[in-house]
Amino acid sequence: MTTPTNLLLPEKEKTLYATRILTFAATVWLVVATVGQWLFGIYILLFYGKTTVTGNFDRWKEVLPDRYVEGTWKVVVGIHILLAVILVIGGPLQLIPALRRQFPVFHRWLGRVYVATAIVVSIAGLMMIWTRGSLADPTQHISISIQAIYIISFALVTIHHAKARQFAEHRAWALRLYMVVNGVWFFRVGLMFWLVVNGGPVGFNPETFTGPFLTILSIVTYAVPLSLIMVEMYLYAQKKQHTAFSLFTAALIFLWIIIMGIGIFGATRGLWLPRLSSVFALYDGLPQIELA
């Protein structure tokens, strides 16, 4: 005789399988993102650290507009950039469950530093964009400003839930904060993915850093972040455990991993390694992409 329990068992197994696939996709995503962000963090430390110690600030002009390297502004920009290291190195550490369990005190203190740094970097970024200007069009400036509002707001909400010991809500908002904080990194990785697959700049002018592609990219990484949409889908799939939706979300995450991996490879090969090799005279032969 077939009981209701027997009839439900296959569906439960499917749901469990879908949940495992979703968790696996999220884990692989975090590993790839961590590698990419730590490579970026190492690049920041070595490139800007070496040029700062040697006083060779002219090298910054290879990466930044001249007006950011003038007078006292190079100090502001330098602090802004070096603080970003805390975000790209420390952010992934906050998302590792084993680290939270094994070293809760470290997790709490790193979280405080991370949140404070995110707020300071966002405010400094707003000052730089609207007082010194930059390459790019007004849409990109507005999108970056919206991102800063996200960061400051999400940081305050994350702190609130931590103080209230509402840890489930705290983790969800910390994940949202992590995604919007890394908007600049997602922008660079997305840009390098586009350059790799197209074999060069398509849909934008590399001289003025404007064009329809960059406008769209800035919107979907800063103003209406696809990363934030993906997080909401992931959190919803975890909560509802609907088989089809979980598998669909996992498939999108795997697609994101592929795009991100290609972008990280392109950034490492075409941006970070050539600049480091020129600063440290490590080796020759890597062509540098004059973007971002």
C-alpha positions as CSV (number, residue, x, y, z in Angstrom):
1,M,0.0,0.0,0.0
2,T,1.3,3.5,-0.9
3,T,1.1,6.0,1.9
4,P,1.2,9.8,1.6
5,T,4.7,9.6,3.1
6,N,5.9,7.3,0.3
7,L,4.5,9.7,-2.3
8,L,6.2,12.7,-0.8
9,L,9.6,11.0,-0.4
10,P,10.8,11.5,-4.0
11,E,9.9,15.2,-3.9
12,K,11.8,15.6,-0.7
13,E,14.8,13.9,-2.2
14,K,14.6,16.2,-5.2
15,T,14.5,19.2,-2.9
16,L,17.4,18.0,-0.9
17,Y,19.4,17.4,-4.1
18,A,18.5,20.9,-5.4
19,T,19.6,22.4,-2.1
20,R,22.9,20.7,-2.3
21,I,23.5,21.9,-5.8
22,L,22.6,25.4,-4.7
23,T,25.0,25.2,-1.8
24,F,27.8,23.8,-4.0
25,A,27.3,26.6,-6.5
26,A,27.5,29.3,-3.8
27,T,30.6,27.7,-2.3
28,V,32.4,27.6,-5.7
29,W,31.3,31.2,-6.3
30,L,32.8,32.3,-3.0
31,V,36.1,30.4,-3.7
32,V,36.5,32.0,-7.2
33,A,35.5,35.5,-5.9
34,T,37.9,35.2,-3.0
35,V,40.8,34.3,-5.3
36,G,40.0,37.2,-7.6
37,Q,39.6,39.7,-4.8
38,W,42.7,38.6,-3.1
39,L,44.7,38.9,-6.3
40,F,43.3,42.4,-6.6
41,G,44.2,43.2,-3.0
42,I,47.7,42.0,-3.5
43,Y,48.0,44.1,-6.6
44,I,46.8,47.2,-4.7
45,L,49.3,46.6,-1.9
46,L,52.2,45.9,-4.2
47,F,51.6,48.6,-6.9
48,Y,50.5,51.5,-4.7
49,G,52.6,50.4,-1.7
50,K,55.8,50.3,-3.8
51,T,55.1,53.5,-5.6
52,T,54.2,55.3,-2.3
53,V,57.4,54.1,-0.5
54,T,59.6,55.2,-3.4
55,G,57.6,58.5,-3.9
56,N,57.0,57.6,-7.5
57,F,53.5,59.0,-7.6
58,D,53.7,59.6,-11.4
59,R,53.1,55.9,-11.8
60,W,49.6,56.4,-10.4
61,K,48.8,58.5,-13.6
62,E,48.9,55.2,-15.5
63,V,45.8,54.2,-13.6
64,L,44.2,57.3,-12.3
65,P,43.3,60.7,-13.9
66,D,46.0,63.3,-13.3
67,R,43.8,65.5,-11.1
68,Y,43.7,62.7,-8.5
69,V,47.5,62.7,-8.2
70,E,47.8,66.5,-7.6
71,G,48.9,68.0,-4.3
72,T,47.3,66.8,-1.1
73,W,44.7,64.8,-3.2
74,K,47.2,62.0,-3.7
75,V,47.1,61.5,0.1
76,V,43.3,61.3,0.1
77,V,43.3,59.0,-2.9
78,G,46.1,56.9,-1.4
79,I,44.2,56.4,1.9
80,H,41.1,55.6,-0.1
81,I,42.8,52.9,-2.2
82,L,44.7,51.3,0.7
83,L,41.6,51.1,2.8
84,A,40.0,49.2,-0.1
85,V,42.5,46.4,0.7
86,I,40.7,45.8,3.9
87,L,37.5,45.4,2.0
88,V,38.7,43.0,-0.7
89,I,40.9,40.9,1.7
90,G,38.6,41.0,4.7
91,G,35.2,40.7,3.0
92,P,35.5,37.0,2.0
93,L,36.8,36.1,5.4
94,Q,33.6,37.3,6.9
95,L,31.6,34.9,4.8
96,I,33.4,31.7,5.7
97,P,31.1,29.8,8.2
98,A,34.0,27.8,9.7
99,L,35.9,31.0,10.4
100,R,32.9,32.5,12.1
101,R,32.5,29.4,14.3
102,Q,36.2,28.8,15.2
103,F,37.2,32.5,15.7
104,P,34.1,34.5,16.8
105,V,36.1,37.3,18.4
106,F,38.1,37.8,15.2
107,H,34.9,37.7,13.2
108,R,33.3,40.4,15.3
109,W,36.4,42.7,15.3
110,L,37.0,42.3,11.6
111,G,33.3,43.0,11.0
112,R,33.5,46.3,12.9
113,V,36.6,47.3,10.9
114,Y,35.0,46.2,7.6
115,V,31.8,48.1,8.2
116,A,33.6,51.3,9.3
117,T,36.0,51.1,6.4
118,A,33.2,50.6,3.9
119,I,31.4,53.7,5.2
120,V,34.7,55.8,5.1
121,V,35.6,54.6,1.6
122,S,32.1,55.3,0.3
123,I,32.1,58.9,1.6
124,A,35.6,59.4,0.3
125,G,34.5,58.0,-3.1
126,L,31.6,60.5,-3.2
127,M,33.9,63.4,-2.5
128,M,36.3,62.3,-5.2
129,I,33.6,61.9,-7.8
130,W,31.7,65.1,-7.2
131,T,34.6,67.5,-6.3
132,R,37.4,66.2,-8.5
133,G,35.4,64.6,-11.3
134,S,36.6,61.7,-13.3
135,L,36.5,60.1,-16.7
136,A,33.1,58.6,-17.5
137,D,29.6,60.0,-18.0
138,P,27.1,61.4,-15.6
139,T,25.2,58.1,-15.5
140,Q,28.2,56.4,-14.2
141,H,28.7,59.1,-11.6
142,I,25.1,58.8,-10.4
143,S,25.3,55.0,-10.4
144,I,28.4,55.1,-8.2
145,S,26.7,57.6,-5.9
146,I,23.7,55.2,-5.5
147,Q,26.1,52.4,-4.7
148,A,27.6,54.6,-1.9
149,I,24.1,55.1,-0.4
150,Y,23.5,51.3,-0.6
151,I,26.8,50.7,1.3
152,I,26.2,53.2,4.1
153,S,22.6,52.1,4.5
154,F,23.3,48.3,4.4
155,A,26.2,48.8,6.8
156,L,24.0,50.5,9.4
157,V,21.3,47.8,9.1
158,T,24.0,45.1,9.4
159,I,25.3,46.7,12.6
160,H,21.7,47.0,14.0
161,H,21.0,43.3,13.6
162,A,24.3,42.3,15.1
163,K,23.7,44.5,18.2
164,A,20.2,43.1,18.5
165,R,21.7,39.5,18.2
166,Q,19.4,38.8,15.3
167,F,22.0,36.7,13.6
168,A,20.0,35.3,10.7
169,E,19.0,38.8,9.6
170,H,22.6,40.0,10.4
171,R,24.1,37.4,8.0
172,A,21.6,38.2,5.3
173,W,22.4,41.9,5.4
174,A,26.1,41.3,5.7
175,L,25.9,39.3,2.5
176,R,24.0,42.2,0.8
177,L,26.6,44.6,2.1
178,Y,29.4,42.5,0.8
179,M,27.9,42.5,-2.7
180,V,27.4,46.3,-2.9
181,V,30.8,47.0,-1.4
182,N,32.4,45.0,-4.2
183,G,30.6,46.9,-6.9
184,V,33.9,48.4,-8.1
185,W,35.5,45.0,-8.3
186,F,32.5,43.5,-10.2
187,F,32.7,46.5,-12.6
188,R,36.3,45.7,-13.4
189,V,35.8,42.0,-13.7
190,G,32.8,42.6,-16.0
191,L,34.7,45.0,-18.1
192,M,37.6,42.6,-18.5
193,F,35.2,39.8,-19.4
194,W,33.8,42.0,-22.1
195,L,37.3,42.8,-23.4
196,V,38.4,39.2,-23.4
197,V,35.3,37.8,-25.3
198,N,35.3,40.7,-27.8
199,G,39.1,40.9,-28.2
200,G,39.1,44.6,-27.4
201,P,36.9,47.6,-26.5
202,V,33.4,47.3,-28.1
203,G,30.5,49.6,-27.3
204,F,32.6,52.3,-25.6
205,N,35.5,54.7,-26.1
206,P,38.6,53.8,-24.1
207,E,39.9,57.4,-24.3
208,T,36.9,59.0,-22.6
209,F,35.7,55.9,-20.8
210,T,32.2,56.5,-22.1
211,G,29.7,54.6,-24.2
212,P,26.6,52.5,-24.1
213,F,28.3,49.4,-22.7
214,L,29.9,51.2,-19.8
215,T,26.6,53.0,-19.0
216,I,24.8,49.7,-18.8
217,L,27.6,48.0,-16.9
218,S,27.7,50.8,-14.3
219,I,23.9,50.5,-13.8
220,V,23.9,46.8,-13.3
221,T,27.0,46.8,-11.0
222,Y,26.2,50.0,-9.0
223,A,22.7,51.4,-9.3
224,V,20.7,48.2,-9.8
225,P,23.3,45.6,-8.9
226,L,22.8,42.2,-10.5
227,S,24.9,40.8,-7.6
228,L,22.3,42.0,-5.2
229,I,19.5,40.4,-7.2
230,M,21.4,37.2,-7.2
231,V,21.8,37.3,-3.4
232,E,18.0,37.9,-3.0
233,M,17.3,34.9,-5.3
234,Y,19.8,32.8,-3.3
235,L,18.3,33.8,0.1
236,Y,14.8,33.1,-1.2
237,A,15.8,29.7,-2.6
238,Q,17.4,28.8,0.7
239,K,14.3,29.8,2.6
240,K,11.6,28.3,0.3
241,Q,13.6,25.2,-0.8
242,H,11.6,25.0,-4.0
243,T,13.3,22.5,-6.3
244,A,12.9,24.2,-9.6
245,F,13.8,27.7,-8.3
246,S,16.8,26.4,-6.4
247,L,18.1,24.7,-9.5
248,F,17.5,27.8,-11.6
249,T,19.3,30.0,-9.1
250,A,22.2,27.5,-9.0
251,A,22.4,27.6,-12.8
252,L,22.6,31.4,-12.8
253,I,25.3,31.3,-10.2
254,F,27.4,28.8,-12.3
255,L,27.0,31.1,-15.3
256,W,28.1,34.0,-13.1
257,I,31.2,31.9,-12.0
258,I,32.2,31.4,-15.6
259,I,31.9,35.1,-16.4
260,M,33.7,36.1,-13.3
261,G,36.5,33.6,-13.9
262,I,37.1,34.9,-17.4
263,G,37.1,38.5,-16.1
264,I,39.5,37.6,-13.3
265,F,41.8,36.0,-15.8
266,G,41.6,39.0,-18.1
267,A,42.3,41.5,-15.3
268,T,45.2,39.5,-13.9
269,R,46.8,38.9,-17.3
270,G,46.0,42.3,-18.9
271,L,46.1,44.7,-16.0
272,W,47.6,43.6,-12.7
273,L,50.6,41.5,-13.7
274,P,51.8,44.0,-16.4
275,R,51.6,46.9,-13.9
276,L,53.4,45.0,-11.2
277,S,56.0,43.7,-13.6
278,S,56.7,47.3,-14.7
279,V,57.0,48.5,-11.1
280,F,59.1,45.6,-9.8
281,A,60.9,44.8,-13.1
282,L,59.8,41.2,-12.7
283,Y,59.7,40.3,-16.3
284,D,58.8,41.6,-19.7
285,G,56.4,40.4,-22.4
286,L,53.0,40.9,-20.9
287,P,51.0,43.5,-22.9
288,Q,49.2,46.0,-20.6
289,I,45.6,46.9,-21.3
290,E,45.2,50.6,-20.8
291,L,41.9,50.6,-19.0
292,A,40.4,50.8,-15.5
